[in-house]
């Protein structure tokens, strides 16, 4: 078991382990795994020292939450976050595990967006029931924003702001039902816009601050620092390509889709520097995001016990300062991006 350092989450009194467990794969993301393998994966993560697990109703229409709860029940030292904004409605027409929204699950539910006051409270209650846990620590408003909702974004944002969704979250925090709340999104603009109307303890930003993307340095991280809002980084491998590399047998994925040529070219440039220094690019991807002082945790997705072991190995891999210096000198990371082991 490794001892994973913890980092403060705003004013919540909660300290997150800097390496967490992203449980989307336990909802059968991209491929189905059976209950035994899901249980073995979570058990391996707990045995390795993971003490933070992030899940969501969306992950397999409740399947990930059920599996997470089964693995954590009776444990008092694991921090759990889940998400609100989608309600699962019974649907008897779903009888097989064909792919739906990226997940292969036969859970007989269909998703309905609801960011209203009652929708948030119901989502929280339903999650506790699926998890079979008495409480969760953090709640993230899931996938609010234009990227997900397009023209419907204004309506859902009105539910959150004018319809009392944010007030429901504040109520849960004030009453001690949760330690804190924030957003769980793949886009920066909605974070900046909603930070003007709410105080978020933590924001889960997926895929936007990585070795390939550093746009959040411009406005997002300064805004979080000013508001004392911690950041959890999801998707540190940009949906896969920074873990599998550019020469993977399957088509490398970037942002949930086949990687375009310009991304492949940039990854190859990163790989060339990594090869010269004997560094695993995936290890560098984890270390890079953790170098930012506003980041409390990184939560790579883990699908099986072997990936648990790989993640621990990557997290512990030593990376020479010369690697980071070379990335900087070649313009492969922004000049203002904090780097581990580099004296500025």
N, C-alpha and C positions, 0 to 999 in steps of 0.2 A: 504494500500500500504506500502511495506517495502522499506527502503532506502538501496540499495545495494552498498557497497563501490566499488570504481574503482581502477584499477591497471594500471600502465604505460605499454605501448607497444613500447619498443625500442625507436627509435628516430622519431616515426611517429607523435607525438603530440596527439595520440589517447589514451584514457584511457578506458579500458574495464571494465564493471561491472564484479565482480568476480563470479557471477552466471548468466549464460546465458541460452538461449532457443535453444535446438537442434531440428531442424524442419524436421528430416527425417520422423517422423510419419505422418506429413502433406502430405507426398508423398505416403501414404498408405503402409508403411513398415510393413510387416508380415500380416496386416489385412486392409481391406478397411474401411475408414470412409467417411461420406458424407461431402459436402461442408459446411453445416450448423454446423456440429460438429467441423470441422476444424476451422471455423471462431470463434466459441465459445471458443475453446481452446486457440487460439492466443489472443482473446479479454480478456480472464481470465488472461493470462500471463501478458499482458500489464497493466491491472488493478491492478495486484498484485505488479507491480514495475519492471518487466523485461524490460531491455532496450538494450539487445543484442540478436540478432537472427542470427543463422547460418543455411544456406540452401545449396543446390547444384542442378545442372541440373539433376544429376543421381537420385535424390530422386523422384521417380515416373515419370521419363522422363519429367521433367518440372513441374509436378503438385505441388510439394512443393513450388517452386518459385512463381508460379501463386497465390497460396493461401497466401503466405507470403506477396507478394506485395499488394494484395487486402486488407489485414489487416493493412498494415503500410502506405499506401498511404496518404500523407498529414501530416505525423508525422515527425518532424525534429530532435527529440531527441533520436532516436533508431539507434544503430550501427548495420549494416548489413554486414555479410560476405557470400560469395558464392564461387564457385569453378570453376576451368578450367581444361581442359584435356579431356573432353568428349563433342562431338557435338551431337545434337539431329537431326537426319535425318528423314523426313516424311516417314511413312510406312502405307499405306492404308490397309494392311492385318491385322493390329491390331484393333480388334473391340470389345474386351471384357477385363475384368479386372482380368483375371487369373494371377497367380503369375509369374513374370518374374524378375529375379535377386533380389528376395526378396520383390518386390513391386507389389501390386495389383492395377493396373491402366490401363485404356483404352486409355490413351493418345497415339495418333497414331504416335509414333516416335520410331526409333531404335537408339541405341547408337553406336557412332564411336569414338575411341580414336584419339586424335590429340593434341600433345604437341608442335607443330611447332609455329613459329612466327605468321603466319596468323591464325592458329587454336586458339591460345590464344586470339588474338584480336577479332575474330569472337565469341568465347565463351563468352567473356565479354559483347560484344554488344548484343548477343542473350539473355543473362541473364537479362540485363536491360530491354529488350522488354518484356520478360515473367513476370518480376517483375512489370513492369509499373512504375519503379522508375528512377530518373535522374542519380543516382549514387549508388554505393556500397562502403563501406569503406575498406574492406579487401578482397583479393583474395587468395585462397589456390589452389596449384597444386594438383589435386585430384588423389590419388591412384597410383602415380608413384612408381615403385619398383618391386622387384622380386616376392614378395608374390602375387601381382595381376597379373603381366604380364609373369612370368616365363621366358621362352626362348626368348620372345619378348621384354624383358625389355631393352636390349641394344639398340634396334631400337628406342623405345620410348624415352629413355634417350638421344639418339643422337638428336632426334627432339628438345628436351628441351634445350640442351646445344649447339650443332652445328647448329641446325635448327632455332635458334633464339627465342625459347620460353621464355627463361629467359630475353632476351633483350626486348621482347614485354612487359613483366611485369615491367621491369625497366623503360621503356618508359611511361607506364601508371602511375607509381609512380612519375616519374620526372615531368610529365605534370600535375600532380594533379588530374588525373581522379580517382585514388584510394589513400588511405593514406599509404597502405603498402601491402606486399604480403609475402607468405611463402608456406609451404607444408601442405597438409591435408592427413595424411597417418596413417597406422596401424603398421608400422615397423620402427625400429630405424636406421638400417644400412644405408638406403637410405638417411636419414637426415644427418648423419655424412658425407657421401660421397659427397652429393650435397652442403653442407656447405663449402666445399673446393673450390667451383667454383662460389658461389653466396652469396650475403648478404641478409639474410632473416630477415624480421622484426618480424615475428611470425611463429610458427609452431603449427599446430593442430595435436596432437598425440592422437590417439584413442585406448583405451584398453590396453596400454602398461605400464602405471604408475597408479597403483591401489593398494588397500589393498592386492591383490593377486600377483601383479607383480611390482618389483622395479628395474629391470635391467637398466632402463635409468639413475639411479644414477651413474653408472660406468663411462660413457663417454658422454652421451647425455646432461645431465644438465650442466656439466662443460663446454662443448662446447658452449651451448647456453649462459651461463653466460659470457664467453669470447667474444662472438660475439654481446652481448646485444640483443639477440633474445628472445622475450617473448614466453611463451608456453601456449596454450589453451589445456585443457584436455577434450577429448571426451570419451565416453564409460566408465564413472567412475564406473559403475556397472558390467564391463566386460560382456557386452551384456545381462545382466539381473540377473545373479545369486546373486550378492551382494545386489540387491533390493528385489528379490522374496524369497531369502533364499534357503536352501538345501531341504526343505520339501514342496516346492510348489506343487500344484495340478498337474500342467503341468510339464513336464521334464525341470528342470532348464537349462538355456542356458548360455554357456560360449564361448566367441569368435565366436559368431554366429552359434554355434552348440550345441548339447546336451553335458552337462558337464561330463567330464571323472571322474572316481572314485577318483583319487588323488586330483582333484580340489574340489569335494564334501567333501572329508575328511578335507581339509584345511578350507573350508567355515564353516563346523561344529565346528571346533576348534575356529574360530573367533566368531561364534554365541554363544558358551559357555561362552567366556569372556564377550561378549556384554550382555548376559542374567544376569550375576552376577552383572553387573553395571547398569542394566536397560537402556541400550543404544540400539537404532535402528541401525542395521548394515549398512543400507543405509545412515543414517546420518553420521556415521563414515566414510563411503566411500567418501562422499563429503568433509568432513572436512579434511580428510587425504591429499587429493591432493592439497587442498588450503594452506596447511601448508608449501609447498615448495616455497621459495622466488622467483623462476623463473616462477612460474605459475601465469598467469594473470587472467584466467577465467576457470571455469568448465561448460560444456554444456550438462547436462543430457537430453536425449530424453524425450519428453512429448507428450502424445497421446490424452488427453482429459482434461476437466476442473478439474476433481477430481485429476488427477495427477499433475496439476499445484499447487493445494492446498497442496497436499502431499509433493511436492518438496520444497515449501516454509517452511512447517513445519519441514522437515528434515534439511534444511539449518539453521534454527533458533534453532534447538534442542541443549541444553547445554550438553556437554560431559565431564565428570569428568576426571581430569588428571590421576587418578588411572587406568582408562581403558587403556589409552595409555601406561602407565608404565607396565601393565600386558602383553599387546601385545609384548612389547619389551623384557620383561623378559622371555616370553615363546617362543621367536624366531619367532613370527608370523609376525613381520615386521623387516626389516633390521636394524642393529644397527646404520647405518648412515642416515636413513630416517628421515627428519625433522617431528616432531610431534607437534600438537597444544597443548598448555597448559602444556608443559613438559619443565622443566628447566634441560638442559643437564649438 
